Each structure stands twice: as structure tokens, then as C-alpha cells.
Amino acid sequence: MIIFLVGMMGSGKTTLGRQLAAQLQHPFVDLDTFLEQREGRTIAQLFAQEGQERFRALERQALEAVVREHAQAVVSTGGGAPCFFDNMEYMSRHGKTFFLDVPVAEICKRLSASDLQVRPLLAGKTEEEVMLFLVETLNHRRQFYQRADATVQGAGITSAQLEQLLNNNQA
């Protein structure tokens, strides 16, 4: 089975995905990294050179390739991936989807401690602008994220919680 982790940037999809994959002894796939390797460019370069519309089409192609290449995996999606085309439904048809619903204040704290320049949607923004962007973006994206098979809420989500939820959903 493929497990897809969805949620805002900074919600812990990659960190928790790696941990969960190790626990389940499944491959881990970061969709952004997979896309970068496929295209030979960074996400920031793809956004800048191709624009968001083309980037989202390439992201969908990468998602389909991951599904073709992996019978079992834990996949960390980009924050916007579930919100374009029918990606959320596509992921649900091909595996289990989990929404990591982390409070915006916690996401902002995590992102402020990282290099915002590698995130095309945040590059050049002040901390207040980042917070406003996150609130507005989450308000728009929540409708897609909530279509996930399960939601895990909080600032301290663990891979053990995800594994327990997965086990409960399989019963």
C-alpha cells in the first residue's frame, strides 16, 4: 500500500514520512525531491522557469510515476499537490491519505527556522507576510486536505500516531 502524507509546508510530512517508512520498512518518496530528480532542476527553478501551471502538471506526472513505480511506499507530497487536478482523489484511489493538520503558528515557527528562499511561495516574505500567507493558503487548501482518509491534528504529531492510525484504518 502507498501512504500519502498531505498538509501545509512545514507540517512535518518529510520528517514523519521518513520515520514512518522506516517503521513500516517501506521506501520513502519525497514527491518534490522525486520531481527535482526527474526534471534536473530544483522546485524553485521549476516555478521560476515554467510557472505554477506547468509546475503543477509536472507534479501530477511525478505523482503518477511514483504510483507506477511503487507498490508500497510512504510519500510526502508538496503542500499544494492535493489541491490541483484530481490529485487528492487520485491518491485516495491508490493508497491511504493522511492530513497532518498542524497549527499555523507552529508551521510559521518551523519555517522561520529554515531557509525560506528554497520555498518559492515564501521567498522574500517577512515573518508577518509568511504568517498571513500560511493562514490564507491553509484556508483555501483545507477543503482538499480534509478529503484525506484520516486527519491527525496537533503540533507534536509522531510517526507512531500515524502507524496506529494506519493499523486502525486497515481493520
N, C-alpha and C positions, 0 to 999 in steps of 0.2 A: 504494500500500500504506500501511496505517496501522501505525505503530510505537508500541507501548505500553511505557513505562518504569515498572517496578514496583519497590518496595522501601520500606524504612522512611523515615519523615520524616527529613530531613537527609541522605539518601543522595546527593543531587545530581540528582534527577530533573528538576527545573525548569531548573537551570543547564545541565546536559548536554543536556536536551531542546531548549532554545533554540539551543544551539550546533549540535547535530546537524541540526535543522530548517534552519538557515541553510546548512549544508554541503550538504544534500540539496535545497535550495530547495523545501522543503515548508512548509506552515503549521505553526505550533506552537500546541498547545492545552494549557493547564494545566487539568485537569479541575476542580480546586477553584475557580479563577477563573471558568471557564465556568458552574459551578453557582451561584456567587455572583451572577453577572450575570443568570442565568435567574430566580433567586429574589428578587433585590433585597435580599439580606441576606448578611452575612459567614458564613463557616463556623462561627465561634464563636456567632453569633446563631442559626443554624440548629440547632446542637447544643443550645443552651440552651432555645430555644423549642419545638423539635419533638421532642427526644430522639434518641438514637442510632439507634433502629429506623427512624423516619421519615426521618432524615437519610440512612441507607443506601439507602432506597427512592428518595429524590430523586437520590442519587448514581448509582444504576443508570439512572434515566431520563435523566440527563445523559450518561452513557456511551453509551446507545443513540442519543441525539440527535447526539452527536459522530460516531458511525459513519454515521448517515444523512446528515450534512452534509458529510462529508469523504471523498473517495476516497483522498486521500493526506494524511498528517499525521504529526507526531510528537506523541504525547500523554503528558504527565506525569500519572500517576494519584495520587490521595491514597494514603497508606500503607496504609489499611485497605480500599481499594476492591477489591483482588483477593480478599479474604477473605469476602465476603458474596455471597449468592445463588450463581450460577454465573459470576460476573464474570470469573474467570481463563479459564475455558473460552470464554466469550463473546468475550473479547479475542483469544484464540488463533484462533478461527474467523474473525475479521475482520481479522487482521493478524499481525504478529510481536510477541512479548513478550520483553522483556529485564529480567532481575532484576539490579539494582545492589546487590550484596552487599558493603556497606561495614562494616568492623569497628565494633562498638558504641562502643568508646572514641572513635573518630573522629567518629561521629554525635553523641555526647554533647558533644564539644568544639565541633562546629559549632553545635549547638543552644544551647549555653551562651552563644555569642557573638551569639545572636539574641533577639528578644522572645518569650519563652515564652507570654506572655498571649494571643497570636494563635493558639496551638495549644491547642484545648480539652482535649485529653488530658494536657497538660503544665502548664497554668496553675496557679500556686500551689505547684508542687513545688520542693523543694530540689534541688541538684545530685545528691546521693545518691539521692533519690527518682526523679529523672529517669533515672539510670543503671539503677536497679532496674526501673523501668517499661519501659525500652528492652529490657533483657535478657529480661524475661518476655514482652513483646509480640512480640519477634522469635522467641522460642522457639515461640510459638503460630502466628505468621504464616508462618514459614519453609515449612511444609508447602504453603501456597498459592503462595508466591513461587517455589518450586522447580519448579512446573509450567510455568514460563516456557520459551519456546523456547531461550533461552540465558541463561547467568549470567556476569556479569563481576564479579570479586572484587578488592577492594583499596581503599585509602584515596585513591588518585590516579587513579581511572578518568577517561579522556578521551573526548571525543566522537569522536576519530579511532579509538580502540579499538572503539567502538560501530559506527562506519561500516564498519570492517574486518570485524567480526563479521557485520554485515548482509550485506556482499558475499559472505562465505564461506557464509552460510546460503542464499543465492539460487543458488549454483552447483549 
